[in-house]
Amino acid sequence: MAGCVDDVGGTQEVIRETDGSENMFDVEAYCSQYCSLDPSTADPFEVPSLKSRMKIIHDYYQLIGLKDARVLEYGSGPSVYSLIGAVPYCREIVISEYDVRSRDFLSKWKNGQANHHITTLFQYAVMSIEKLGEGDEVSQRENALRQLISGIYPGDLNTDTPIEMDSPGLFDIISTHFTCHTVCMSVDEFRAAVGRLVKFLKPGGFLILSEILECELGKWDGLKVGYKGFQLTRESLIECIEQLGFINIKDDVVAEEPIDGKAPPEFGKTLTLLAQAP
Ligand SMILES: C[S@@+](CC[C@H](N)C(=O)[O-])C[C@H]1O[C@@H](n2cnc3c(N)ncnc32)[C@H](O)[C@@H]1O
């Protein structure tokens, strides 16, 4: 079925099927290159946009202004960069993550194991974004986040149980970054996937979501590689969120700039938005 158009409007090209192992999330590469602020290993293109996104997410939590929110972080991967700014505004954080290696990685950190990658993110958030001190504030924030996380659960957004926990209840805030697009093959599927997730949001609750724009991502189901995905534009993404009934939508686009004359990678433009459920 090479190159055929499927019934949901995406182009699908199954190049080969695998047992899944080679297509799973590369935790080490993610931490050292793509979600890293360590200058010795970080991908130089990722650094400015990661810093910008952390600041945007910090600002959104401040804007929401809740004092004791219950937060769901969906598809965290092996990182917590999107939760550091949430700490002063939360009473509980639930993480749901599809990939067992990412869950194990985060569990070890939550149980007290020091992690250089994660610590650099706390240092940046506390010292550079919030302009607090260098010492105890950083470790206190890291320990506060460990305490707030009540559990790290599996979850598959392509199923009827996106969060595999008993009685997940409803959340004041759902935070999800670069996850919904990866499970879809078309804009219609994307809208449906976000819809399945925001069923866990309280009325009037908030969605904080990031996606890569204008980049044909491949669907990631851990079993097949070589799918061609679809592109999200700012307009199509915001339209989906509006069609799901959200109001008060605010968004920030971050585009990578060329570094040393080298063009940024295809996935160099991201959008982060804040929207309120009806
Ligand atoms: C690109 S990573 C994003 C990680 C992190 N949120 C970030 O901002 O860097 C995509 C995430 O989607 C998750 N994922 C993949 N397939 C999924 C599925 N079927 N249901 C839910 N999450 C899935 C992966 O495990 C991974 O954590």
The ligand as an ORCA input file, in Angstrom:
! r2SCAN-3c Opt
* xyz 0 1
  C       8.094     13.619     21.017
  S       7.743     12.818     22.507
  C       7.305     14.211     23.545
  C       7.956     14.142     24.891
  C       7.810     15.386     25.754
  N       6.417     15.680     26.053
  C       8.461     16.613     25.140
  O       7.843     17.661     25.124
  O       9.606     16.544     24.732
  C       6.207     12.025     22.141
  C       5.567     11.334     23.321
  O       4.380     10.658     22.869
  C       4.297      9.420     23.544
  N       3.435      8.508     22.770
  C       3.748      7.759     21.696
  N       2.709      7.018     21.306
  C       1.693      7.298     22.152
  C       0.363      6.830     22.282
  N      -0.140      5.923     21.442
  N      -0.393      7.327     23.282
  C       0.111      8.252     24.145
  N       1.374      8.736     24.062
  C       2.153      8.256     23.088
  C       5.747      8.973     23.617
  O       5.951      7.954     24.564
  C       6.454     10.275     23.942
  O       6.524     10.493     25.319
*
